[in-house]
Amino acid sequence: MVAWGKTAQIIEKYVTKGKEVAIEGKLTSRSYDDKNGNKRYVTEIIVNELLMLGK
């Protein structure tokens, strides 16, 4: 997950490992070369909305 602005602040403050969340966003894929020259692939969700579930 990738979040920016207010959403990122909320995640940082309230979301911990094991918490259930529902997110809405855009799925993106990208690639890059690491420092050893190997091609790496990353798939991320760019968060638009976050809903905290459970307790």
mmCIF file of the N, C-alpha and C atoms, coordinates in Angstrom:
data_MODEL
# 
_entry.id   MODEL 
# 
loop_
_atom_site.group_PDB 
_atom_site.id 
_atom_site.type_symbol 
_atom_site.label_atom_id 
_atom_site.label_alt_id 
_atom_site.label_comp_id 
_atom_site.label_asym_id 
_atom_site.label_entity_id 
_atom_site.label_seq_id 
_atom_site.pdbx_PDB_ins_code 
_atom_site.Cartn_x 
_atom_site.Cartn_y 
_atom_site.Cartn_z 
_atom_site.occupancy 
_atom_site.B_iso_or_equiv 
_atom_site.pdbx_formal_charge 
_atom_site.auth_seq_id 
_atom_site.auth_comp_id 
_atom_site.auth_asym_id 
_atom_site.auth_atom_id 
_atom_site.pdbx_PDB_model_num 
ATOM 1   N N  . MET A 1 1  ? 0.838   -1.180 0.000   1.00 0.00 ? 1  MET A N  1 
ATOM 2   C CA . MET A 1 1  ? 0.000   0.000  0.000   1.00 0.00 ? 1  MET A CA 1 
ATOM 3   C C  . MET A 1 1  ? 0.879   1.238  0.000   1.00 0.00 ? 1  MET A C  1 
ATOM 4   N N  . VAL A 1 2  ? 0.460   2.219  -0.746  1.00 0.00 ? 2  VAL A N  1 
ATOM 5   C CA . VAL A 1 2  ? 1.131   3.509  -0.767  1.00 0.00 ? 2  VAL A CA 1 
ATOM 6   C C  . VAL A 1 2  ? 0.072   4.562  -0.477  1.00 0.00 ? 2  VAL A C  1 
ATOM 7   N N  . ALA A 1 3  ? 0.324   5.390  0.526   1.00 0.00 ? 3  ALA A N  1 
ATOM 8   C CA . ALA A 1 3  ? -0.631  6.435  0.897   1.00 0.00 ? 3  ALA A CA 1 
ATOM 9   C C  . ALA A 1 3  ? 0.104   7.749  1.080   1.00 0.00 ? 3  ALA A C  1 
ATOM 10  N N  . TRP A 1 4  ? -0.583  8.839  0.818   1.00 0.00 ? 4  TRP A N  1 
ATOM 11  C CA . TRP A 1 4  ? -0.002  10.172 0.920   1.00 0.00 ? 4  TRP A CA 1 
ATOM 12  C C  . TRP A 1 4  ? -0.921  11.069 1.731   1.00 0.00 ? 4  TRP A C  1 
ATOM 13  N N  . GLY A 1 5  ? -0.399  12.156 2.228   1.00 0.00 ? 5  GLY A N  1 
ATOM 14  C CA . GLY A 1 5  ? -1.192  13.187 2.888   1.00 0.00 ? 5  GLY A CA 1 
ATOM 15  C C  . GLY A 1 5  ? -1.888  12.726 4.141   1.00 0.00 ? 5  GLY A C  1 
ATOM 16  N N  . LYS A 1 6  ? -3.127  13.166 4.295   1.00 0.00 ? 6  LYS A N  1 
ATOM 17  C CA . LYS A 1 6  ? -3.934  12.882 5.483   1.00 0.00 ? 6  LYS A CA 1 
ATOM 18  C C  . LYS A 1 6  ? -4.125  11.379 5.686   1.00 0.00 ? 6  LYS A C  1 
ATOM 19  N N  . THR A 1 7  ? -4.332  10.648 4.594   1.00 0.00 ? 7  THR A N  1 
ATOM 20  C CA . THR A 1 7  ? -4.514  9.203  4.689   1.00 0.00 ? 7  THR A CA 1 
ATOM 21  C C  . THR A 1 7  ? -3.271  8.539  5.285   1.00 0.00 ? 7  THR A C  1 
ATOM 22  N N  . ALA A 1 8  ? -2.108  8.961  4.851   1.00 0.00 ? 8  ALA A N  1 
ATOM 23  C CA . ALA A 1 8  ? -0.860  8.411  5.384   1.00 0.00 ? 8  ALA A CA 1 
ATOM 24  C C  . ALA A 1 8  ? -0.718  8.723  6.877   1.00 0.00 ? 8  ALA A C  1 
ATOM 25  N N  . GLN A 1 9  ? -1.111  9.909  7.285   1.00 0.00 ? 9  GLN A N  1 
ATOM 26  C CA . GLN A 1 9  ? -1.040  10.280 8.700   1.00 0.00 ? 9  GLN A CA 1 
ATOM 27  C C  . GLN A 1 9  ? -1.957  9.406  9.549   1.00 0.00 ? 9  GLN A C  1 
ATOM 28  N N  . ILE A 1 10 ? -3.150  9.132  9.053   1.00 0.00 ? 10 ILE A N  1 
ATOM 29  C CA . ILE A 1 10 ? -4.102  8.283  9.777   1.00 0.00 ? 10 ILE A CA 1 
ATOM 30  C C  . ILE A 1 10 ? -3.557  6.856  9.895   1.00 0.00 ? 10 ILE A C  1 
ATOM 31  N N  . ILE A 1 11 ? -3.013  6.335  8.808   1.00 0.00 ? 11 ILE A N  1 
ATOM 32  C CA . ILE A 1 11 ? -2.448  4.988  8.829   1.00 0.00 ? 11 ILE A CA 1 
ATOM 33  C C  . ILE A 1 11 ? -1.298  4.908  9.827   1.00 0.00 ? 11 ILE A C  1 
ATOM 34  N N  . GLU A 1 12 ? -0.426  5.890  9.796   1.00 0.00 ? 12 GLU A N  1 
ATOM 35  C CA . GLU A 1 12 ? 0.723   5.912  10.699  1.00 0.00 ? 12 GLU A CA 1 
ATOM 36  C C  . GLU A 1 12 ? 0.281   5.927  12.165  1.00 0.00 ? 12 GLU A C  1 
ATOM 37  N N  . LYS A 1 13 ? -0.769  6.658  12.456  1.00 0.00 ? 13 LYS A N  1 
ATOM 38  C CA . LYS A 1 13 ? -1.206  6.837  13.840  1.00 0.00 ? 13 LYS A CA 1 
ATOM 39  C C  . LYS A 1 13 ? -2.042  5.671  14.366  1.00 0.00 ? 13 LYS A C  1 
ATOM 40  N N  . TYR A 1 14 ? -2.917  5.106  13.549  1.00 0.00 ? 14 TYR A N  1 
ATOM 41  C CA . TYR A 1 14 ? -3.916  4.160  14.039  1.00 0.00 ? 14 TYR A CA 1 
ATOM 42  C C  . TYR A 1 14 ? -3.780  2.722  13.562  1.00 0.00 ? 14 TYR A C  1 
ATOM 43  N N  . VAL A 1 15 ? -3.088  2.480  12.462  1.00 0.00 ? 15 VAL A N  1 
ATOM 44  C CA . VAL A 1 15 ? -3.034  1.132  11.909  1.00 0.00 ? 15 VAL A CA 1 
ATOM 45  C C  . VAL A 1 15 ? -1.744  0.442  12.354  1.00 0.00 ? 15 VAL A C  1 
ATOM 46  N N  . THR A 1 16 ? -1.909  -0.737 12.961  1.00 0.00 ? 16 THR A N  1 
ATOM 47  C CA . THR A 1 16 ? -0.765  -1.541 13.379  1.00 0.00 ? 16 THR A CA 1 
ATOM 48  C C  . THR A 1 16 ? -0.892  -2.934 12.772  1.00 0.00 ? 16 THR A C  1 
ATOM 49  N N  . LYS A 1 17 ? 0.165   -3.696 12.864  1.00 0.00 ? 17 LYS A N  1 
ATOM 50  C CA . LYS A 1 17 ? 0.183   -5.048 12.324  1.00 0.00 ? 17 LYS A CA 1 
ATOM 51  C C  . LYS A 1 17 ? -0.964  -5.857 12.916  1.00 0.00 ? 17 LYS A C  1 
ATOM 52  N N  . GLY A 1 18 ? -1.717  -6.540 12.063  1.00 0.00 ? 18 GLY A N  1 
ATOM 53  C CA . GLY A 1 18 ? -2.826  -7.358 12.500  1.00 0.00 ? 18 GLY A CA 1 
ATOM 54  C C  . GLY A 1 18 ? -4.177  -6.665 12.471  1.00 0.00 ? 18 GLY A C  1 
ATOM 55  N N  . LYS A 1 19 ? -4.196  -5.325 12.325  1.00 0.00 ? 19 LYS A N  1 
ATOM 56  C CA . LYS A 1 19 ? -5.464  -4.594 12.233  1.00 0.00 ? 19 LYS A CA 1 
ATOM 57  C C  . LYS A 1 19 ? -6.103  -4.859 10.877  1.00 0.00 ? 19 LYS A C  1 
ATOM 58  N N  . GLU A 1 20 ? -7.421  -4.991 10.897  1.00 0.00 ? 20 GLU A N  1 
ATOM 59  C CA . GLU A 1 20 ? -8.141  -5.193 9.646   1.00 0.00 ? 20 GLU A CA 1 
ATOM 60  C C  . GLU A 1 20 ? -8.521  -3.850 9.050   1.00 0.00 ? 20 GLU A C  1 
ATOM 61  N N  . VAL A 1 21 ? -8.239  -3.696 7.754   1.00 0.00 ? 21 VAL A N  1 
ATOM 62  C CA . VAL A 1 21 ? -8.596  -2.473 7.040   1.00 0.00 ? 21 VAL A CA 1 
ATOM 63  C C  . VAL A 1 21 ? -9.186  -2.841 5.685   1.00 0.00 ? 21 VAL A C  1 
ATOM 64  N N  . ALA A 1 22 ? -10.025 -1.970 5.184   1.00 0.00 ? 22 ALA A N  1 
ATOM 65  C CA . ALA A 1 22 ? -10.522 -2.081 3.816   1.00 0.00 ? 22 ALA A CA 1 
ATOM 66  C C  . ALA A 1 22 ? -9.995  -0.856 3.082   1.00 0.00 ? 22 ALA A C  1 
ATOM 67  N N  . ILE A 1 23 ? -9.464  -1.062 1.906   1.00 0.00 ? 23 ILE A N  1 
ATOM 68  C CA . ILE A 1 23 ? -8.924  0.055  1.146   1.00 0.00 ? 23 ILE A CA 1 
ATOM 69  C C  . ILE A 1 23 ? -9.521  0.081  -0.249  1.00 0.00 ? 23 ILE A C  1 
ATOM 70  N N  . GLU A 1 24 ? -9.579  1.290  -0.787  1.00 0.00 ? 24 GLU A N  1 
ATOM 71  C CA . GLU A 1 24 ? -9.981  1.487  -2.173  1.00 0.00 ? 24 GLU A CA 1 
ATOM 72  C C  . GLU A 1 24 ? -8.870  2.268  -2.821  1.00 0.00 ? 24 GLU A C  1 
ATOM 73  N N  . GLY A 1 25 ? -8.445  1.826  -3.982  1.00 0.00 ? 25 GLY A N  1 
ATOM 74  C CA . GLY A 1 25 ? -7.360  2.529  -4.644  1.00 0.00 ? 25 GLY A CA 1 
ATOM 75  C C  . GLY A 1 25 ? -7.082  1.981  -6.024  1.00 0.00 ? 25 GLY A C  1 
ATOM 76  N N  . LYS A 1 26 ? -5.917  2.328  -6.522  1.00 0.00 ? 26 LYS A N  1 
ATOM 77  C CA . LYS A 1 26 ? -5.508  1.955  -7.869  1.00 0.00 ? 26 LYS A CA 1 
ATOM 78  C C  . LYS A 1 26 ? -4.318  1.002  -7.780  1.00 0.00 ? 26 LYS A C  1 
ATOM 79  N N  . LEU A 1 27 ? -4.407  -0.116 -8.482  1.00 0.00 ? 27 LEU A N  1 
ATOM 80  C CA . LEU A 1 27 ? -3.336  -1.091 -8.519  1.00 0.00 ? 27 LEU A CA 1 
ATOM 81  C C  . LEU A 1 27 ? -2.337  -0.673 -9.593  1.00 0.00 ? 27 LEU A C  1 
ATOM 82  N N  . THR A 1 28 ? -1.069  -0.557 -9.207  1.00 0.00 ? 28 THR A N  1 
ATOM 83  C CA . THR A 1 28 ? -0.035  -0.162 -10.166 1.00 0.00 ? 28 THR A CA 1 
ATOM 84  C C  . THR A 1 28 ? 1.133   -1.129 -10.091 1.00 0.00 ? 28 THR A C  1 
ATOM 85  N N  . SER A 1 29 ? 1.826   -1.285 -11.192 1.00 0.00 ? 29 SER A N  1 
ATOM 86  C CA . SER A 1 29 ? 3.030   -2.114 -11.256 1.00 0.00 ? 29 SER A CA 1 
ATOM 87  C C  . SER A 1 29 ? 4.152   -1.270 -11.827 1.00 0.00 ? 29 SER A C  1 
ATOM 88  N N  . ARG A 1 30 ? 5.349   -1.512 -11.314 1.00 0.00 ? 30 ARG A N  1 
ATOM 89  C CA . ARG A 1 30 ? 6.519   -0.803 -11.832 1.00 0.00 ? 30 ARG A CA 1 
ATOM 90  C C  . ARG A 1 30 ? 7.735   -1.698 -11.690 1.00 0.00 ? 30 ARG A C  1 
ATOM 91  N N  . SER A 1 31 ? 8.807   -1.341 -12.352 1.00 0.00 ? 31 SER A N  1 
ATOM 92  C CA . SER A 1 31 ? 10.047  -2.094 -12.240 1.00 0.00 ? 31 SER A CA 1 
ATOM 93  C C  . SER A 1 31 ? 11.202  -1.117 -12.060 1.00 0.00 ? 31 SER A C  1 
ATOM 94  N N  . TYR A 1 32 ? 12.278  -1.625 -11.488 1.00 0.00 ? 32 TYR A N  1 
ATOM 95  C CA . TYR A 1 32 ? 13.480  -0.827 -11.311 1.00 0.00 ? 32 TYR A CA 1 
ATOM 96  C C  . TYR A 1 32 ? 14.683  -1.763 -11.256 1.00 0.00 ? 32 TYR A C  1 
ATOM 97  N N  . ASP A 1 33 ? 15.864  -1.207 -11.444 1.00 0.00 ? 33 ASP A N  1 
ATOM 98  C CA . ASP A 1 33 ? 17.103  -1.971 -11.326 1.00 0.00 ? 33 ASP A CA 1 
ATOM 99  C C  . ASP A 1 33 ? 17.697  -1.710 -9.956  1.00 0.00 ? 33 ASP A C  1 
ATOM 100 N N  . ASP A 1 34 ? 17.991  -2.784 -9.200  1.00 0.00 ? 34 ASP A N  1 
ATOM 101 C CA . ASP A 1 34 ? 18.590  -2.599 -7.877  1.00 0.00 ? 34 ASP A CA 1 
ATOM 102 C C  . ASP A 1 34 ? 20.071  -2.269 -8.014  1.00 0.00 ? 34 ASP A C  1 
ATOM 103 N N  . LYS A 1 35 ? 20.752  -2.095 -6.890  1.00 0.00 ? 35 LYS A N  1 
ATOM 104 C CA . LYS A 1 35 ? 22.144  -1.652 -6.928  1.00 0.00 ? 35 LYS A CA 1 
ATOM 105 C C  . LYS A 1 35 ? 23.077  -2.690 -7.550  1.00 0.00 ? 35 LYS A C  1 
ATOM 106 N N  . ASN A 1 36 ? 22.624  -3.958 -7.644  1.00 0.00 ? 36 ASN A N  1 
ATOM 107 C CA . ASN A 1 36 ? 23.418  -5.010 -8.276  1.00 0.00 ? 36 ASN A CA 1 
ATOM 108 C C  . ASN A 1 36 ? 23.078  -5.190 -9.750  1.00 0.00 ? 36 ASN A C  1 
ATOM 109 N N  . GLY A 1 37 ? 22.183  -4.359 -10.260 1.00 0.00 ? 37 GLY A N  1 
ATOM 110 C CA . GLY A 1 37 ? 21.810  -4.423 -11.659 1.00 0.00 ? 37 GLY A CA 1 
ATOM 111 C C  . GLY A 1 37 ? 20.698  -5.416 -11.965 1.00 0.00 ? 37 GLY A C  1 
ATOM 112 N N  . ASN A 1 38 ? 20.092  -6.005 -10.921 1.00 0.00 ? 38 ASN A N  1 
ATOM 113 C CA . ASN A 1 38 ? 18.985  -6.948 -11.125 1.00 0.00 ? 38 ASN A CA 1 
ATOM 114 C C  . ASN A 1 38 ? 17.681  -6.191 -11.302 1.00 0.00 ? 38 ASN A C  1 
ATOM 115 N N  . LYS A 1 39 ? 16.857  -6.686 -12.210 1.00 0.00 ? 39 LYS A N  1 
ATOM 116 C CA . LYS A 1 39 ? 15.551  -6.064 -12.452 1.00 0.00 ? 39 LYS A CA 1 
ATOM 117 C C  . LYS A 1 39 ? 14.594  -6.512 -11.356 1.00 0.00 ? 39 LYS A C  1 
ATOM 118 N N  . ARG A 1 40 ? 13.941  -5.565 -10.690 1.00 0.00 ? 40 ARG A N  1 
ATOM 119 C CA . ARG A 1 40 ? 12.965  -5.860 -9.640  1.00 0.00 ? 40 ARG A CA 1 
ATOM 120 C C  . ARG A 1 40 ? 11.604  -5.345 -10.070 1.00 0.00 ? 40 ARG A C  1 
ATOM 121 N N  . TYR A 1 41 ? 10.557  -6.086 -9.699  1.00 0.00 ? 41 TYR A N  1 
ATOM 122 C CA . TYR A 1 41 ? 9.196   -5.721 -10.041 1.00 0.00 ? 41 TYR A CA 1 
ATOM 123 C C  . TYR A 1 41 ? 8.406   -5.494 -8.765  1.00 0.00 ? 41 TYR A C  1 
ATOM 124 N N  . VAL A 1 42 ? 7.601   -4.444 -8.746  1.00 0.00 ? 42 VAL A N  1 
ATOM 125 C CA . VAL A 1 42 ? 6.813   -4.077 -7.572  1.00 0.00 ? 42 VAL A CA 1 
ATOM 126 C C  . VAL A 1 42 ? 5.373   -3.830 -8.008  1.00 0.00 ? 42 VAL A C  1 
ATOM 127 N N  . THR A 1 43 ? 4.437   -4.397 -7.250  1.00 0.00 ? 43 THR A N  1 
ATOM 128 C CA . THR A 1 43 ? 3.022   -4.111 -7.444  1.00 0.00 ? 43 THR A CA 1 
ATOM 129 C C  . THR A 1 43 ? 2.524   -3.427 -6.189  1.00 0.00 ? 43 THR A C  1 
ATOM 130 N N  . GLU A 1 44 ? 1.889   -2.270 -6.327  1.00 0.00 ? 44 GLU A N  1 
ATOM 131 C CA . GLU A 1 44 ? 1.453   -1.468 -5.184  1.00 0.00 ? 44 GLU A CA 1 
ATOM 132 C C  . GLU A 1 44 ? -0.001  -1.054 -5.353  1.00 0.00 ? 44 GLU A C  1 
ATOM 133 N N  . ILE A 1 45 ? -0.633  -0.766 -4.231  1.00 0.00 ? 45 ILE A N  1 
ATOM 134 C CA . ILE A 1 45 ? -1.972  -0.186 -4.244  1.00 0.00 ? 45 ILE A CA 1 
ATOM 135 C C  . ILE A 1 45 ? -1.828  1.262  -3.802  1.00 0.00 ? 45 ILE A C  1 
ATOM 136 N N  . ILE A 1 46 ? -2.216  2.192  -4.660  1.00 0.00 ? 46 ILE A N  1 
ATOM 137 C CA . ILE A 1 46 ? -2.206  3.612  -4.311  1.00 0.00 ? 46 ILE A CA 1 
ATOM 138 C C  . ILE A 1 46 ? -3.545  3.885  -3.626  1.00 0.00 ? 46 ILE A C  1 
ATOM 139 N N  . VAL A 1 47 ? -3.506  4.173  -2.330  1.00 0.00 ? 47 VAL A N  1 
ATOM 140 C CA . VAL A 1 47 ? -4.721  4.265  -1.517  1.00 0.00 ? 47 VAL A CA 1 
ATOM 141 C C  . VAL A 1 47 ? -5.470  5.570  -1.781  1.00 0.00 ? 47 VAL A C  1 
ATOM 142 N N  . ASN A 1 48 ? -6.776  5.439  -2.072  1.00 0.00 ? 48 ASN A N  1 
ATOM 143 C CA . ASN A 1 48 ? -7.664  6.591  -2.184  1.00 0.00 ? 48 ASN A CA 1 
ATOM 144 C C  . ASN A 1 48 ? -8.505  6.743  -0.923  1.00 0.00 ? 48 ASN A C  1 
ATOM 145 N N  . GLU A 1 49 ? -9.021  5.604  -0.436  1.00 0.00 ? 49 GLU A N  1 
ATOM 146 C CA . GLU A 1 49 ? -9.860  5.617  0.764   1.00 0.00 ? 49 GLU A CA 1 
ATOM 147 C C  . GLU A 1 49 ? -9.480  4.464  1.664   1.00 0.00 ? 49 GLU A C  1 
ATOM 148 N N  . LEU A 1 50 ? -9.619  4.684  2.964   1.00 0.00 ? 50 LEU A N  1 
ATOM 149 C CA . LEU A 1 50 ? -9.285  3.686  3.974   1.00 0.00 ? 50 LEU A CA 1 
ATOM 150 C C  . LEU A 1 50 ? -10.432 3.566  4.947   1.00 0.00 ? 50 LEU A C  1 
ATOM 151 N N  . LEU A 1 51 ? -10.814 2.321  5.280   1.00 0.00 ? 51 LEU A N  1 
ATOM 152 C CA . LEU A 1 51 ? -11.836 2.063  6.278   1.00 0.00 ? 51 LEU A CA 1 
ATOM 153 C C  . LEU A 1 51 ? -11.244 1.087  7.270   1.00 0.00 ? 51 LEU A C  1 
ATOM 154 N N  . MET A 1 52 ? -11.213 1.492  8.539   1.00 0.00 ? 52 MET A N  1 
ATOM 155 C CA . MET A 1 52 ? -10.684 0.618  9.579   1.00 0.00 ? 52 MET A CA 1 
ATOM 156 C C  . MET A 1 52 ? -11.818 -0.275 10.073  1.00 0.00 ? 52 MET A C  1 
ATOM 157 N N  . LEU A 1 53 ? -11.556 -1.584 10.131  1.00 0.00 ? 53 LEU A N  1 
ATOM 158 C CA . LEU A 1 53 ? -12.557 -2.579 10.488  1.00 0.00 ? 53 LEU A CA 1 
ATOM 159 C C  . LEU A 1 53 ? -12.262 -3.130 11.885  1.00 0.00 ? 53 LEU A C  1 
ATOM 160 N N  . GLY A 1 54 ? -13.236 -3.812 12.475  1.00 0.00 ? 54 GLY A N  1 
ATOM 161 C CA . GLY A 1 54 ? -13.025 -4.462 13.770  1.00 0.00 ? 54 GLY A CA 1 
ATOM 162 C C  . GLY A 1 54 ? -12.933 -3.467 14.900  1.00 0.00 ? 54 GLY A C  1 
ATOM 163 N N  . LYS A 1 55 ? -12.291 -3.917 15.979  1.00 0.00 ? 55 LYS A N  1 
ATOM 164 C CA . LYS A 1 55 ? -12.185 -3.088 17.187  1.00 0.00 ? 55 LYS A CA 1 
ATOM 165 C C  . LYS A 1 55 ? -11.125 -2.036 17.064  1.00 0.00 ? 55 LYS A C  1 
# 
